[in-house]
Amino acid sequence: MSLNISFPDAEKRVYTLISKCRRIYHIYGGCDYHDEMHWQLQGLESHIADCVTEKDYEGVLEDVETTFRWFKYIEKIRVLQENLPPSLFC
């Protein structure tokens, strides 16, 4: 899959997605998925730590997007858990 994103766009997209992942972590990270979310953020930060060039950011962008989708799934799960209606017959 080839991404036609210029360096400033790729870098901005990477940091925007990581920021969104952090927001999801801070809002929904206190329960079942806390540790996994923490390690995903640590992995993202170490993955982009050495990015300097356009190719570097383009190279990590796919991994960052995949990790962001994972965070979005966790967010959906947590929203469903928090809005679970009470069961009457337990």
Secondary structure, DSSP 8 states (H G I E B T S, - for coil): ------HHHHHHHHHHHHHHHHHHHHHHTTSTTHHHHHHHHHHHHHHHTT--SHHHHHHHHHHHHHHHHHHHHHHHHHHHHHT----S--
